[in-house]
Amino acid sequence: MNPSDKKLHQPLDQLSGLVERVTYHNAENGYCVLRLKVKGERELMTLIGHTPTVTPGEYALASGQWVNDREHGRQFRAVFLKIAPPNSLTGIERYLGSGMVKGIGPIYASRMVKVFGAAVFEVIERTPARLFEVEGIGKKRMMKIASGWADQKIVREIMVFLHSHGVSTSRAVRIFKTYGQKAIEVVSENPYRLAQDIRGIGFLSADTIAQKIGIAKDSPLRAYAGVSYALTQASSQGHCGLPYKALIDLTIKLLDISEEIIKTAIEEGIANEVVIADTIEGNACLFLAPLYQAEKSIESHIQRLQCGKSPWPEFDQDKAIHWVEKKLDIRLADSQKAAIRLALVSKLMVITGGPGVGKTTLVNSILTILRAKHVRPLLCAPTGRAAKRLSESTGIEAKTIHRLLEINPETGQFKRNEDLPLEADLLVIDECSMIDVPLANQLLKAIANRSSVIFVGDVDQLPSVGPGQVLTDFIDSAAIPVMRLTEIFRQAASSRIIRSAHEINLGQYPSLAKKGEDSDFYFLSQEEPETIVSTIVDLVKTRLPKKYGLDAIRDIQVLCPMNRSITGARAINQALQIALNPPNNNSVEKFGYAYSMGDKVMQIQNNYDRDVYNGDIGFVVNVDQEEEELTVAFDHQTVSYPFGELDELVLCYATTIHKSQGSEYPVVIIPVSTQHFMMLKRNLIYTGITRGRQLVILVGQKKALAMAIKGKQVERRWSKLKERLELKK
């Protein structure tokens, strides 16, 4: 059992005492550091937890665990934290005088306690008119005090209600911040709203709360929410919709309720336009409304952008090609010249092809010609790393799509759209195989009618992690002109990485280096999963740094076909962490991982507030146990995470091939094992190999590699985009 898992299963300790001092309190997320006066203890105790409000003089009751912090000593970390009004006269006076109730300061607090003693709270709540008995309190102040007290009472009632239904304090704070005084009403009526409205609470968490407040397992409310959950789960597997029968089967599996109840819930979802019914190639299918509308919107914007001519004047193409060859000191292949001619007359165009076929040279040539004609280009890519590579190869600034569209961190909405389009004559979008349906829709919305667009990407790589297969659908629909580059250039052909990638893509076993031969692509044969892992650890820690002078953490990336199993990303991550940067006394254990200074980590979800996105890689530069914050340096900025939000990060000594899309690394190591048989597909191994720039090493079973090469077909993605685009040609 993982040490952090073991910790989670320990019984919770209890601590209670008077809040002597509020060392720190964050009103946004409720995080607090309190100093408590505990009965029988001479010294003040430090308590760390979450609560929406806390004031000196109040009484804290907490459940959690004692920890020994190397810098700050013994601390109590609360999972549940209840704050109650004080009961001693000193505590009451201090509490009322703290400013937590509008209209009462230290002077009025002292007067009120003298007049009413311990009954002061009851007077404020039940007979506020009696406050006139206190010197200096008139009608206006009395009403302010009564109103402030009522607000505080509601906060406490909400927290008690949520705690009683198993909601941790940190999540309870989020719920209170979202719904305010209506929190109890919302959660009681429909706890499944939490999954829609609050980041970090998914269907399963909402379902647990629903069970605790007495919503039946076969409730129509649960079935209705469950249908959306099933379609959301399907979208995480790349689908925009699901066939009717497949959706019913998946919902039964997820919820364990009858088919009839699910069918009724589907009908209700269709009636409320939460779920949309349509067909894909004659199959009756159901879509979540936002994905359905996004596909329709993409089709509409492609039609819109195809209208009219390119925003630059006509000129002699052959003369321009001859000029750019001389300008860049290159010799373009016939296929590249044909692609340039197509680009110069097309409003929309796709350039695709594998490694070493000259996509970068082609894009550079097009941009050089058009910039000489005073064309204003914009360049973008889905990830920070892909954008950085595009900038380096073209000499023009490239942004991530999110930054290009100017995302608003507070709302998650993009500033750039139909009403405020991007100001460019030409938009070049790289790594388009990574772009899913929702992001493609947002990007196309923001492109002005007059602009031309070039989509660049390798269609043989894995499709996007999110729903859809946008680049594949653009190409297969034949709705947009496509230039597929296939010729491997002589310089690239000398790389065994590139040759092997193309061989695998064609369904051929790669020609491996002979023993003793220098190469940039190797296969190290190992049969046992444990030996595969130990070989990888040895390569990363010792052999490769020693032979090539590499930084073991920064230069080498292990890419796994999947997360699970002994040879999966999770297990190899922990093995590499122990070998390269073992946890210490200042490490923090959260969500199954231990994080320490120097660890390589990856962001695994978009966080617009922090301006970090799924797939961004960084390094831990600080672990602050007192503030309960961990700081990560990414390529473009440094970001702080409260310990309670470290579920947004994972260790990244090893990651999945899916997560590596859009990135390149000096050295890539890929374990290949029959343990991964479910994921062993040709495009998976192909994508992994093409992530390596200088050296790629496969470690494992040759049988597993052969399985992957034969396994060309990936599972079908249910999407209607191709069909829509074909109909509009």
C-alpha positions in Angstrom: 0.0 0.0 0.0 1.2 3.5 -0.9 2.3 5.4 2.3 -0.2 8.2 1.5 -3.0 5.6 1.0 -2.1 4.1 4.4 -2.4 7.5 6.0 -5.8 8.0 4.6 -7.1 4.8 6.2 -5.8 5.7 9.7 -8.6 6.8 12.2 -8.9 10.5 12.6 -7.6 12.2 15.8 -9.7 14.9 17.6 -8.7 18.4 18.7 -10.7 21.2 20.3 -9.9 24.5 21.9 -10.3 28.3 21.9 -9.1 30.2 18.9 -6.5 32.4 20.5 -5.0 33.8 17.2 -5.8 33.6 13.5 -2.3 33.4 12.0 -3.6 33.2 8.4 -7.0 32.9 6.7 -7.7 32.9 2.9 -11.2 34.0 2.3 -11.3 32.6 -1.2 -10.5 29.0 -0.4 -11.0 29.0 3.3 -7.4 27.8 4.1 -6.4 28.8 7.6 -3.7 28.5 10.2 -5.0 28.9 13.8 -3.4 28.9 17.2 -5.6 27.2 19.8 -5.7 27.3 23.6 -6.3 23.6 24.4 -7.5 22.5 27.9 -4.6 20.9 29.8 -1.9 22.3 27.5 0.4 25.1 28.5 1.5 26.1 25.0 -0.8 27.1 22.1 -1.4 24.4 19.5 -1.2 25.0 15.7 -4.2 23.8 13.7 -4.3 23.9 9.9 -7.6 23.4 8.0 -10.3 25.1 6.0 -13.3 27.2 7.1 -15.2 30.1 5.4 -14.9 32.3 8.5 -13.0 32.2 11.8 -12.5 34.8 14.6 -10.3 34.9 17.7 -12.5 33.9 20.7 -14.4 31.2 18.8 -14.2 27.5 19.6 -12.6 25.1 17.1 -13.6 21.4 16.9 -11.4 19.4 14.5 -10.9 15.9 13.2 -7.6 15.1 11.4 -4.1 14.0 12.1 -1.0 15.2 14.0 2.1 15.8 11.9 5.6 16.9 12.7 6.8 19.7 10.5 10.5 20.0 10.3 10.4 23.8 10.4 7.3 24.5 12.5 7.1 21.5 14.7 3.9 19.7 15.8 0.8 20.7 13.9 -2.8 19.3 13.6 -4.0 19.0 10.1 -7.8 19.0 10.0 -10.0 17.1 7.5 -13.1 18.4 9.2 -13.2 21.7 11.0 -16.2 23.1 12.9 -16.1 26.6 14.3 -18.5 27.4 17.1 -19.3 30.5 19.1 -17.4 30.9 22.3 -18.9 30.2 25.7 -16.7 32.1 28.2 -17.3 35.8 28.8 -13.7 36.6 27.8 -14.0 34.6 24.6 -17.4 36.2 23.9 -16.1 39.7 24.3 -13.1 39.0 22.2 -15.2 37.3 19.5 -17.7 40.2 19.3 -15.0 42.8 19.3 -13.1 41.3 16.4 -15.2 43.0 13.8 -16.8 39.7 12.5 -20.3 41.2 13.1 -20.9 44.5 11.5 -21.7 47.3 13.9 -19.7 45.8 16.9 -16.2 46.8 17.7 -14.2 46.2 21.0 -16.0 49.1 22.9 -19.5 47.9 22.0 -18.5 44.3 22.6 -17.4 45.2 26.2 -20.6 47.1 26.9 -22.8 44.3 25.5 -21.1 41.6 27.6 -21.5 43.8 30.7 -25.2 44.2 30.1 -26.2 40.7 28.9 -23.3 38.4 30.0 -23.4 34.9 28.4 -26.9 35.6 27.1 -25.7 38.2 24.6 -25.9 35.8 21.5 -29.5 34.9 22.4 -30.4 38.6 22.7 -28.9 39.5 19.3 -30.6 36.5 17.6 -34.1 36.5 19.3 -34.7 39.9 20.9 -32.4 42.4 19.0 -34.6 45.3 20.2 -33.0 44.8 23.7 -29.7 46.1 22.3 -31.1 49.6 22.9 -30.3 48.9 26.5 -26.6 49.2 25.6 -25.2 52.7 25.7 -24.7 54.2 22.2 -26.7 51.6 20.3 -29.5 53.1 18.2 -31.9 51.7 15.6 -29.4 51.8 12.7 -26.6 50.0 14.6 -29.1 47.5 16.1 -30.3 46.5 12.6 -26.7 46.2 11.3 -25.8 44.0 14.2 -28.9 41.8 13.8 -28.2 41.4 10.0 -24.5 40.6 10.5 -25.3 38.0 13.1 -27.9 36.3 10.8 -25.3 36.1 8.0 -22.8 34.4 10.4 -25.4 32.0 11.6 -26.3 30.9 8.0 -22.7 30.2 7.3 -22.4 27.9 10.3 -25.7 26.1 9.5 -24.4 25.4 6.0 -21.1 24.1 7.2 -22.8 21.8 9.8 -25.2 20.5 7.2 -22.4 19.7 4.7 -20.1 18.1 7.3 -23.0 15.9 8.5 -23.2 14.6 4.9 -19.5 13.7 4.6 -18.3 16.8 2.8 -14.8 17.8 3.8 -14.3 21.4 5.0 -12.3 22.5 1.9 -15.1 21.3 -0.4 -17.7 22.7 1.8 -16.1 26.2 1.5 -16.2 25.9 -2.3 -19.9 24.9 -2.2 -20.6 27.9 0.1 -18.7 30.3 -2.1 -20.7 29.1 -5.1 -24.2 29.0 -3.8 -24.0 31.3 -0.7 -27.1 31.2 1.5 -28.9 28.9 -0.9 -26.3 26.1 -0.4 -28.4 23.9 1.8 -31.4 24.3 -0.5 -29.4 23.5 -3.7 -27.6 20.5 -2.2 -30.8 19.1 -0.7 -32.9 19.5 -3.9 -30.3 18.3 -6.4 -26.7 17.5 -5.2 -25.8 16.5 -8.8 -25.7 20.2 -9.6 -22.4 20.2 -7.7 -20.7 18.2 -10.5 -21.8 20.8 -13.0 -21.1 23.9 -11.1 -18.0 23.3 -8.9 -14.5 22.5 -10.1 -13.1 19.5 -8.3 -16.5 17.9 -7.6 -17.4 15.3 -10.1 -20.4 13.0 -10.5 -19.1 10.4 -8.1 -18.5 12.9 -5.3 -22.0 14.4 -5.9 -23.4 10.9 -6.0 -21.9 10.1 -2.6 -23.5 13.2 -1.1 -26.8 12.3 -2.8 -26.8 8.8 -1.2 -26.1 10.4 2.3 -29.0 12.8 2.1 -31.3 9.9 1.1 -31.7 10.1 -2.7 -32.5 6.6 -3.8 -30.1 4.6 -6.0 -32.8 4.2 -8.7 -34.1 7.8 -8.4 -35.0 9.5 -11.7 -32.8 12.5 -10.5 -29.8 10.2 -10.3 -30.6 8.5 -13.6 -30.9 11.9 -15.3 -27.6 13.1 -14.0 -26.1 9.7 -14.7 -26.9 9.9 -18.5 -24.9 13.1 -18.7 -22.1 11.5 -16.7 -22.0 8.5 -19.0 -21.8 10.8 -22.1 -19.1 12.8 -20.3 -17.2 9.6 -19.6 -17.5 8.7 -23.3 -16.2 12.1 -24.3 -13.1 11.4 -22.2 -12.5 8.4 -24.4 -12.7 10.7 -27.5 -16.4 10.3 -28.4 -18.7 13.3 -29.2 -21.8 11.1 -28.9 -22.7 7.4 -28.4 -25.1 5.0 -30.1 -28.4 4.8 -28.2 -27.8 1.2 -27.1 -24.2 1.8 -26.1 -25.2 4.8 -24.0 -27.8 2.6 -22.1 -25.3 -0.1 -21.6 -22.7 2.3 -20.3 -25.1 4.0 -17.9 -26.3 0.7 -16.5 -22.7 -0.3 -15.9 -21.9 3.1 -14.2 -25.1 3.4 -12.1 -26.3 -0.1 -11.7 -30.0 0.8 -12.3 -32.6 -0.6 -14.7 -32.8 0.1 -18.4 -36.4 1.5 -18.2 -35.4 4.2 -15.7 -32.4 5.1 -17.9 -34.6 5.3 -21.1 -37.0 7.7 -19.2 -34.0 9.8 -18.1 -32.8 10.0 -21.7 -36.2 11.1 -22.9 -36.2 13.8 -20.2 -32.7 14.9 -21.3 -33.8 15.2 -24.9 -36.9 17.1 -23.9 -34.8 19.5 -21.8 -32.2 19.8 -24.7 -29.4 18.6 -22.4 -29.0 15.6 -24.6 -29.5 15.8 -28.4 -30.7 12.8 -30.6 -29.2 12.5 -34.1 -27.6 9.8 -36.3 -24.0 9.0 -37.3 -23.9 7.1 -40.6 -27.4 5.8 -40.0 -26.9 4.8 -36.4 -29.2 6.5 -33.8 -26.9 8.4 -31.5 -27.1 10.7 -28.5 -24.8 13.7 -27.8 -24.3 16.1 -25.0 -25.7 19.4 -26.2 -22.4 21.4 -26.0 -20.5 18.9 -28.1 -23.3 18.5 -30.6 -23.5 22.3 -31.0 -19.7 22.6 -31.3 -19.6 20.1 -34.2 -22.4 22.0 -36.0 -20.5 25.3 -35.3 -17.2 23.9 -36.8 -19.1 23.0 -40.0 -20.6 26.4 -40.2 -17.3 28.3 -39.7 -15.5 26.1 -42.2 -18.1 27.1 -44.8 -17.8 30.7 -43.8 -14.0 30.8 -44.1 -14.0 29.1 -47.4 -15.8 32.0 -49.0 -13.9 34.7 -50.9 -10.3 35.0 -51.9 -7.0 35.0 -50.0 -6.3 38.4 -48.4 -3.2 39.0 -50.4 -2.9 40.1 -54.1 -2.1 37.5 -56.8 1.6 37.2 -57.8 3.9 35.0 -59.8 4.1 31.8 -57.8 7.1 30.3 -59.6 9.0 33.5 -59.2 8.2 33.5 -55.5 9.3 29.9 -55.1 12.6 30.6 -56.9 13.1 33.7 -54.7 12.5 31.9 -51.4 14.9 29.0 -52.3 17.6 31.6 -52.8 16.6 33.6 -49.7 16.6 30.6 -47.3 19.4 28.7 -49.2 17.3 25.6 -49.6 16.2 23.3 -52.4 12.5 22.6 -52.3 11.1 19.2 -53.4 8.4 19.1 -56.1 5.8 18.2 -53.5 6.8 21.2 -51.4 6.6 23.5 -54.4 3.1 22.1 -55.1 2.1 22.8 -51.5 3.3 26.4 -51.7 1.3 27.0 -54.9 -1.8 25.5 -53.1 -1.2 27.6 -50.0 -0.9 30.8 -52.0 -4.4 30.4 -53.6 -6.3 28.7 -50.8 -8.4 30.2 -48.0 -8.1 27.0 -46.0 -5.5 24.3 -46.3 -4.2 21.2 -44.5 -0.5 20.2 -44.5 0.2 16.8 -43.1 3.0 14.2 -43.0 5.3 12.4 -40.7 8.7 13.3 -39.3 11.5 14.3 -41.8 9.2 15.1 -44.7 9.8 18.9 -44.6 6.7 20.3 -43.0 8.8 22.9 -41.1 10.7 24.0 -44.2 7.4 24.3 -46.1 5.7 26.4 -43.5 8.8 28.6 -43.2 8.9 29.1 -47.0 5.2 30.0 -47.1 5.6 32.5 -44.3 8.8 34.0 -45.8 7.0 34.6 -49.2 3.9 36.1 -47.6 5.7 38.3 -45.1 7.6 39.8 -48.1 4.2 40.7 -49.4 3.3 42.4 -46.1 0.9 39.7 -45.0 0.3 39.7 -41.3 0.6 36.2 -39.9 -0.4 34.7 -36.5 1.0 31.4 -35.3 -0.4 29.1 -32.6 -0.3 25.5 -31.3 -2.3 23.6 -28.6 0.5 23.4 -26.0 3.2 25.7 -24.7 5.9 23.4 -25.8 4.5 23.1 -29.3 4.2 26.9 -29.5 7.7 27.3 -28.4 9.0 24.9 -31.0 7.0 26.7 -33.7 8.5 30.1 -32.6 12.0 28.6 -32.7 11.6 27.1 -36.2 10.0 30.2 -37.8 11.5 33.1 -35.9 8.0 34.4 -35.4 6.2 34.5 -32.0 3.8 31.7 -31.6 1.2 31.4 -28.8 -0.8 28.6 -27.3 -4.4 28.7 -28.6 -5.7 29.6 -25.2 -3.4 32.7 -25.0 -4.1 33.6 -28.6 -7.8 33.7 -27.9 -7.2 35.7 -24.7 -8.9 33.5 -22.1 -10.6 35.2 -19.1 -9.3 33.3 -16.0 -12.4 34.1 -13.9 -15.0 32.8 -16.4 -13.0 30.4 -18.6 -14.5 32.3 -21.6 -12.4 33.6 -24.5 -12.2 37.3 -25.3 -11.6 36.6 -29.0 -14.7 35.4 -30.8 -17.1 36.4 -33.7 -17.5 39.8 -32.1 -13.8 40.4 -31.6 -12.0 38.3 -34.2 -8.2 37.8 -34.5 -6.4 40.5 -36.5 -4.4 38.5 -39.0 -4.3 37.8 -42.8 -3.0 34.3 -42.2 -3.3 32.0 -39.2 -1.0 29.0 -39.0 -2.1 26.3 -36.5 0.5 23.6 -35.7 0.1 20.2 -34.1 -3.6 20.1 -35.2 -3.9 16.3 -34.4 -4.1 17.4 -30.8 -7.0 19.8 -31.2 -10.4 18.5 -30.0 -13.9 19.6 -31.0 -14.5 22.2 -28.3 -11.2 24.0 -28.8 -11.4 23.8 -32.6 -14.8 25.4 -32.4 -13.6 28.3 -30.2 -10.6 28.9 -32.5 -12.6 28.9 -35.7 -15.2 31.3 -34.2 -12.4 33.8 -33.7 -11.0 33.8 -37.2 -12.1 36.8 -39.3 -13.9 36.2 -42.7 -11.0 37.6 -44.7 -8.3 35.5 -43.1 -6.6 32.4 -44.6 -5.8 29.4 -42.4 -3.2 26.6 -42.7 -3.7 23.6 -40.5 -0.5 21.7 -39.9 -0.2 18.3 -38.2 0.7 14.6 -38.5 -2.6 12.8 -39.0 -1.0 9.5 -38.3 -0.3 10.4 -34.6 -2.8 9.8 -31.9 -6.0 11.8 -32.1 -6.7 14.4 -29.4 -7.1 13.5 -25.8 -10.5 15.4 -25.8 -13.5 14.5 -27.9 -13.4 14.2 -31.7 -10.7 13.7 -34.4 -10.8 17.1 -36.0 -7.7 16.9 -38.3 -8.6 13.4 -39.5 -12.2 14.5 -40.2 -10.9 17.6 -42.1 -8.8 15.3 -44.3 -11.2 12.4 -44.7 -14.1 14.6 -45.6 -12.1 16.2 -48.5 -13.9 19.5 -47.6 -10.5 21.3 -47.3 -7.6 21.1 -49.8 -4.9 18.8 -48.4 -1.2 18.4 -49.1 0.2 15.1 -47.7 4.0 15.1 -47.7 5.5 11.6 -47.9 9.1 12.0 -49.2 11.7 11.7 -46.4 14.6 14.0 -47.1 18.1 12.7 -47.3 19.3 14.4 -44.1 16.3 13.1 -42.1 16.6 9.6 -43.6 20.0 9.2 -41.9 18.1 9.2 -38.6 17.0 5.8 -37.5 14.4 7.4 -35.3 12.7 8.9 -38.4 13.2 5.7 -40.5 11.8 3.5 -37.8 8.8 5.8 -37.2 7.9 5.6 -40.9 8.4 1.8 -41.0 6.1 1.3 -38.0 3.5 3.6 -39.6 3.6 1.4 -42.7 3.0 -1.7 -40.6 6.7 -2.9 -40.8 8.9 -4.0 -38.0 11.7 -1.4 -37.7 15.2 -2.2 -38.9 17.2 -2.2 -35.6 20.9 -1.2 -35.2 23.3 -4.1 -35.1 25.3 -4.8 -32.0 28.0 -2.1 -31.5 26.6 0.1 -34.3 26.0 3.8 -33.4 22.4 4.8 -33.7 19.8 7.2 -32.4 17.2 4.3 -32.0 17.6 1.2 -30.0 15.6 -1.7 -28.7 16.7 -3.3 -25.5 15.1 -6.7 -25.1 13.7 -7.6 -21.6 11.0 -10.1 -20.9 10.0 -9.6 -17.3 8.1 -6.5 -16.3 10.2 -6.0 -13.2 13.4 -6.2 -15.3 11.9 -3.7 -17.8 11.5 -1.2 -14.9 14.9 -1.8 -13.4 16.6 -1.4 -16.8 14.8 1.9 -17.4 15.8 3.2 -14.0 19.4 2.2 -14.7 19.3 3.9 -18.1 17.9 7.2 -16.7 19.9 7.4 -13.5 23.3 6.1 -14.6 24.0 4.8 -18.2 22.6 7.6 -20.3 23.9 10.6 -18.2 27.3 8.9 -18.0 27.6 8.1 -21.8 26.0 11.3 -23.2 26.4 13.9 -20.4 22.7 14.2 -19.9 20.7 15.7 -17.1 18.7 12.6 -15.8 15.6 14.7 -14.8 15.5 17.4 -17.5 16.8 15.7 -20.7 15.2 12.2 -20.4 11.5 11.5 -20.6 10.0 8.0 -20.1 6.8 7.6 -22.2 4.4 4.7 -21.4 1.5 3.3 -23.3 -0.7 3.5 -20.2 -0.8 4.6 -16.6 -1.6 1.2 -14.9 0.6 -2.0 -14.4 4.1 -2.5 -13.2 5.5 -1.0 -16.4 2.9 1.9 -16.5 3.6 5.6 -15.9 2.5 5.6 -12.3 4.7 2.8 -11.1 7.7 3.9 -13.2 7.3 7.5 -11.9 7.6 6.3 -8.3 10.6 4.1 -9.1 12.4 7.0 -10.8 11.5 9.4 -8.1 13.0 7.1 -5.4 16.1 6.7 -7.6 16.6 10.4 -8.6 14.9 12.6 -6.0 13.6 10.5 -3.0 11.0 12.1 -0.7 12.3 13.7 2.5 11.1 15.3 5.7 9.9 18.4 3.8 8.0 16.5 1.2 4.2 16.7 1.0 2.1 13.6 0.5 -1.2 14.3 -1.3 -3.5 12.3 -3.6 -1.2 9.3 -3.8 2.0 11.1 -4.6 4.8 12.6 -2.5 6.1 15.9 -3.8 9.6 17.3 -3.1 11.9 20.1 -4.2 13.3 19.3 -7.6 10.5 16.9 -8.7 9.4 17.0 -12.3 5.6 17.4 -12.5 2.9 17.8 -15.0 -0.4 19.8 -14.9 -3.2 17.4 -15.8 -6.1 19.9 -16.3 -6.6 23.3 -17.6 -6.5 26.0 -14.9 -7.4 29.4 -16.3 -6.9 31.1 -13.0 -3.2 30.0 -12.8 -2.7 30.2 -16.6 -1.4 26.6 -16.7 -2.8 23.9 -19.0 -3.2 20.2 -19.4 0.2 18.8 -20.3 2.4 21.7 -19.1 5.6 20.3 -17.5 7.4 22.1 -14.6 9.7 21.6 -11.6 8.9 21.9 -7.9 11.0 24.9 -6.6 9.5 25.3 -3.1 7.4 23.3 -0.5 6.1 25.6 2.2 4.7 23.5 5.0 3.5 26.5 7.0 1.5 28.2 4.2 0.6 24.7 2.9 1.7 25.7 -0.6 3.8 24.1 -3.3 5.5 26.2 -6.0 6.2 25.0 -9.5 8.4 26.7 -12.2 6.9 26.2 -15.7 8.5 27.4 -18.9 6.7 30.7 -18.9 5.9 31.4 -15.2 6.1 30.2 -11.6 2.8 29.0 -10.0 1.7 28.2 -6.4 -0.7 25.5 -5.4 -2.4 25.0 -2.1 -1.8 21.5 -0.8 -5.5 20.7 -1.2 -5.3 21.3 -4.9 -2.3 19.1 -5.7 -4.7 16.8 -7.5 -4.1 19.1 -10.5 -0.5 17.7 -10.7 1.2 14.4 -11.2 4.9 13.3 -11.1 6.3 13.4 -14.6 9.5 11.4 -14.6 7.3 9.1 -16.7 4.1 10.0 -18.4 1.8 8.5 -21.0 2.4 8.8 -24.7 -1.1 10.5 -24.9 0.1 13.2 -22.5 3.3 13.8 -24.5 1.6 14.9 -27.7 2.9 18.3 -28.9 6.1 17.9 -27.0 9.6 16.8 -28.0 12.4 15.7 -25.7 16.1 15.2 -26.2 15.8 11.5 -25.1 12.8 9.3 -25.0 12.5 5.8 -23.4 9.4 3.7 -24.0 8.6 0.5 -22.1 6.8 -2.0 -24.4 5.2 -4.9 -22.6 2.3 -7.3 -23.2 0.9 -5.9 -20.0 -0.2 -2.9 -22.2 -2.0 -5.2 -24.7 -5.2 -3.1 -24.5 -3.3 0.0 -25.6 -0.8 -1.4 -28.1 -1.7 0.3 -31.3 0.5 1.4 -34.2 -0.2 5.1 -33.9 0.5 5.0 -30.1 4.1 3.7 -30.6 4.5 5.9 -33.7 3.6 9.0 -31.7 5.9 8.0 -28.8 8.9 7.5 -31.1 8.4 10.8 -32.9 8.6 12.7 -29.5 12.4 11.9 -29.4 14.9 14.4 -31.0 18.3 12.8 -30.3 17.8 9.4 -29.0 14.9 6.9 -28.6 15.2 3.6 -26.7 12.5 1.0 -26.5 12.8 -1.4 -23.6 10.8 -4.6 -23.3 9.3 -7.5 -25.3 9.7 -7.7 -29.1 6.5 -9.6 -29.1 4.7 -6.5 -27.6 6.2 -4.2 -30.3 5.0 -6.6 -33.0 1.5 -6.6 -31.5 1.5 -2.8 -31.6 2.6 -2.7 -35.2 -0.1 -5.1 -36.3 -2.7 -3.3 -34.2 -3.3 -0.5 -36.8 -6.9 0.2 -35.9 -7.8 2.3 -32.9 -11.3 2.2 -31.5 -13.8 4.1 -33.5 -14.6 7.6 -32.3 -18.3 8.5 -32.6 -18.4 11.9 -34.2 -20.5 13.5 -36.9 -18.1 16.1 -38.0 -16.8 14.3 -41.1 -20.3 13.5 -42.2 -21.4 17.1 -41.8 -18.4 18.4 -43.8 -18.9 15.8 -46.6 -22.5 17.0 -47.0 -21.5 20.6 -47.4 -18.7 20.1 -50.0 
